[in-house]
Amino acid sequence: REVVSHFLISNFRYRSSGLLSEVLQGEVWRLISPMLLHYGATHLIFNLLWLYQLGSQIELAQGTLRFGLLVLVFAIGSNLTQYFFKGPYFGGMSGVNYGLIGYVWMRGRFDPASGLYLDTQNATLALVWFFVCFTPWLGVSVANYAHAGGLIMGLAWGITSGLRARRR
């Protein structure tokens, strides 16, 4: 618990002790570190498979710098979304992965020359899983707001950059 507490976005719910007090005191890693926490091997493997499939595609087509920027932005955005809606006790990279899913899916649709592509089967799988996680069927707590925040950011970034590329 002591080690994990340093990777949470905060040790306190924002309503009780101030908004992201640790981050404001210089612990800025907390904005991204929840993506390193995983709750079991299945959770870790599932996230790493998506990261490998999407990340290698982005890195090959757009470079390591763009891929790293996407991961950082989606980590910060999805972690903040989860924190504001449900509090600080969450972990995993699913918010980042949903950001990457949205980005690759929309960038490929709006700019087919980008070299990015998410097939219908994987897009459907990601969306079905997204909605299943909001149900009690899994019997575990899921960072649904991180998923939603990441997906919305990824869709928006993919559409925007795809349209810009198409205009050029």
Wavefront OBJ file of the C-alpha trace (Angstrom):
o trace
v 0.000 0.000 0.000
v 2.799 2.412 0.843
v 4.521 1.986 -2.544
v 1.256 2.045 -4.499
v 0.146 5.239 -2.748
v 2.975 7.116 -4.525
v 1.613 6.055 -7.930
v -2.001 7.089 -7.327
v -3.022 10.410 -8.848
v -3.635 11.548 -5.270
v -3.939 10.017 -1.839
v -7.117 11.963 -1.182
v -10.474 12.495 -2.777
v -10.377 15.994 -4.216
v -13.459 17.059 -2.295
v -11.807 16.396 1.072
v -8.324 17.876 0.876
v -7.937 20.115 -2.105
v -7.553 19.523 -5.780
v -4.533 17.331 -6.600
v -2.587 18.658 -3.638
v 0.390 16.331 -4.217
v 0.677 17.343 -7.877
v 0.531 21.007 -6.922
v 3.372 20.352 -4.468
v 5.591 19.056 -7.288
v 4.672 15.370 -7.568
v 3.737 15.784 -11.238
v 4.424 12.119 -12.056
v 1.091 11.343 -10.396
v -0.680 12.646 -13.497
v 0.627 9.667 -15.500
v 1.714 7.050 -12.954
v -1.712 5.408 -12.481
v -1.217 3.876 -15.941
v 1.617 1.795 -14.448
v -0.599 0.197 -11.796
v -2.358 -3.021 -12.782
v -4.532 -5.301 -10.714
v -3.551 -8.767 -11.854
v -1.847 -10.464 -14.765
v -4.971 -10.493 -16.968
v -5.376 -6.739 -16.569
v -1.726 -6.135 -17.465
v -1.659 -8.545 -20.425
v -4.907 -7.189 -21.897
v -3.549 -3.623 -21.740
v -0.146 -4.586 -23.138
v -1.705 -6.395 -26.112
v -3.711 -3.313 -27.077
v -0.680 -1.081 -26.516
v 1.464 -3.301 -28.735
v -1.103 -3.496 -31.542
v -1.895 0.216 -31.604
v 1.420 1.633 -30.446
v 3.546 -0.201 -32.982
v 1.229 0.976 -35.755
v 1.414 4.623 -34.629
v 5.157 4.495 -34.040
v 5.808 3.004 -37.477
v 3.568 5.501 -39.299
v 4.208 8.657 -37.266
v 7.309 8.107 -35.168
v 8.241 7.542 -31.558
v 7.808 11.190 -30.562
v 4.171 11.330 -31.763
v 3.415 8.007 -30.092
v 4.961 9.182 -26.811
v 3.026 12.454 -26.964
v -0.243 10.587 -27.514
v 0.437 8.291 -24.560
v 1.261 11.223 -22.256
v -1.755 13.294 -23.271
v -4.158 10.361 -23.066
v -2.702 9.289 -19.705
v -3.110 12.734 -18.180
v -6.561 13.319 -19.644
v -8.017 9.917 -18.827
v -6.519 9.895 -15.315
v -7.936 13.346 -14.555
v -11.346 12.292 -15.878
v -11.414 9.218 -13.642
v -10.193 11.223 -10.650
v -12.821 13.934 -11.000
v -15.694 11.479 -11.397
v -14.713 8.687 -8.991
v -11.695 9.655 -6.908
v -8.035 8.640 -6.791
v -8.178 4.861 -6.316
v -7.681 3.406 -9.786
v -4.966 2.116 -12.035
v -4.305 0.697 -15.451
v -3.564 1.788 -18.968
v -7.026 1.281 -20.413
v -7.720 5.019 -20.623
v -4.577 5.428 -22.723
v -5.508 2.435 -24.854
v -9.008 3.752 -25.465
v -7.413 7.042 -26.503
v -5.183 5.169 -28.932
v -8.161 3.148 -30.207
v -10.135 6.324 -30.909
v -7.147 8.012 -32.499
v -6.185 5.147 -34.826
v -9.803 4.434 -35.726
v -10.691 8.018 -36.677
v -7.342 9.007 -38.145
v -7.506 5.981 -40.427
v -11.079 6.767 -41.467
v -10.511 10.479 -42.136
v -6.984 10.111 -43.550
v -6.521 6.669 -45.127
v -3.045 7.696 -46.327
v -1.912 7.994 -42.676
v -1.042 4.306 -42.514
v -3.285 3.868 -39.460
v -6.164 1.439 -39.482
v -8.465 -0.218 -36.980
v -10.493 -3.011 -38.507
v -14.220 -3.321 -37.841
v -13.817 -6.423 -35.684
v -11.399 -4.743 -33.260
v -13.390 -1.499 -33.195
v -16.514 -3.500 -32.360
v -14.676 -5.519 -29.696
v -13.379 -2.321 -28.059
v -16.825 -0.693 -28.032
v -18.597 -3.799 -26.726
v -16.006 -4.111 -23.952
v -16.385 -0.382 -23.223
v -20.119 -0.811 -22.570
v -19.804 -4.172 -20.761
v -17.450 -2.508 -18.272
v -20.265 -0.131 -17.275
v -22.420 -3.089 -16.221
v -22.074 -5.136 -13.016
v -21.436 -8.307 -15.071
v -17.667 -8.290 -14.507
v -17.966 -8.170 -10.736
v -14.948 -5.877 -10.405
v -14.405 -2.154 -10.238
v -13.440 -0.691 -13.605
v -12.102 2.794 -14.360
v -14.940 3.525 -16.766
v -14.450 7.264 -16.722
v -10.804 6.840 -17.693
v -11.976 4.708 -20.616
v -14.533 7.339 -21.614
v -12.117 10.247 -21.255
v -9.450 8.479 -23.285
v -11.874 7.426 -26.008
v -13.349 10.908 -26.398
v -9.896 12.506 -26.581
v -8.685 9.894 -29.067
v -11.724 10.272 -31.309
v -11.396 14.063 -31.273
v -7.638 14.025 -31.946
v -8.026 11.435 -34.709
v -10.821 13.346 -36.449
v -9.082 16.710 -36.127
v -5.686 15.522 -37.343
v -7.293 13.417 -40.076
v -9.260 16.374 -41.424
v -6.190 18.621 -41.279
v -4.151 16.059 -43.198
v -6.918 15.661 -45.759
v -6.974 19.449 -46.384
v -3.235 19.429 -47.033
l 1 2 3 4 5 6 7 8 9 10 11 12 13 14 15 16 17 18 19 20 21 22 23 24 25 26 27 28 29 30 31 32 33 34 35 36 37 38 39 40 41 42 43 44 45 46 47 48 49 50 51 52 53 54 55 56 57 58 59 60 61 62 63 64 65 66 67 68 69 70 71 72 73 74 75 76 77 78 79 80 81 82 83 84 85 86 87 88 89 90 91 92 93 94 95 96 97 98 99 100 101 102 103 104 105 106 107 108 109 110 111 112 113 114 115 116 117 118 119 120 121 122 123 124 125 126 127 128 129 130 131 132 133 134 135 136 137 138 139 140 141 142 143 144 145 146 147 148 149 150 151 152 153 154 155 156 157 158 159 160 161 162 163 164 165 166 167 168
